[in-house]
Amino acid sequence: MDILLDEPTAAFLSRLADRIVVLDNSPIVEVGDRAQLMANDGLYARMFRLQASSYNLQESIANS
């Protein structure tokens, strides 16, 4: 599980969720499972890719 903090927004992400609700400044902007949200290429997918790129960068630095 990961927690992303970006004042004043906090997001809690779990890879075990059957249903994910994505909020953007309070309103619900997306609802679905991980596959649906990734296919929609919306906010969830952008946050997922951003987090993944951070891990890839950290791995590249560690391996150099």
C-alpha positions in Angstrom: 0.0 0.0 0.0 1.2 3.4 -0.8 0.3 6.9 0.4 0.8 9.9 -1.9 0.7 13.3 -0.3 0.3 16.5 -2.3 -1.1 19.4 -0.2 -4.1 19.5 0.3 -4.8 16.1 -1.3 -4.0 12.7 0.0 -4.5 9.4 -1.9 -4.5 5.9 -0.5 -3.8 3.3 -3.2 -4.1 -0.5 -2.6 -3.4 -3.2 -5.2 -5.9 -5.4 -3.5 -9.0 -3.3 -4.2 -12.0 -4.7 -6.1 -13.4 -1.2 -6.7 -11.5 2.0 -6.7 -13.0 5.4 -6.3 -10.9 8.3 -7.6 -11.5 11.8 -6.2 -10.2 15.1 -7.6 -10.8 18.0 -5.2 -13.7 16.2 -3.6 -15.9 15.2 -6.6 -15.7 11.6 -7.7 -14.1 11.5 -11.2 -13.7 7.8 -11.8 -14.9 4.5 -10.4 -13.9 1.0 -11.4 -11.4 -1.8 -11.0 -7.7 -1.3 -11.8 -8.0 -2.7 -15.3 -11.0 -0.4 -16.2 -9.3 2.7 -14.7 -6.1 2.0 -16.6 -8.0 1.5 -19.8 -9.8 4.8 -19.3 -6.4 6.6 -19.2 -7.8 9.1 -16.7 -6.5 10.5 -13.4 -5.9 7.0 -11.8 -3.8 5.9 -14.8 -1.8 9.2 -14.7 -1.1 8.8 -10.9 -0.2 5.1 -11.5 2.3 6.0 -14.2 3.8 8.8 -12.2 4.4 6.5 -9.2 5.8 3.7 -11.5 8.2 6.1 -13.1 9.5 7.2 -9.7 10.2 3.5 -8.9 11.9 3.0 -12.2 14.1 6.1 -11.6 15.0 4.9 -8.2 15.9 1.4 -9.5 18.1 3.0 -12.3 20.0 5.1 -9.8 20.5 2.1 -7.5 21.8 0.0 -10.4 24.3 2.6 -11.7 
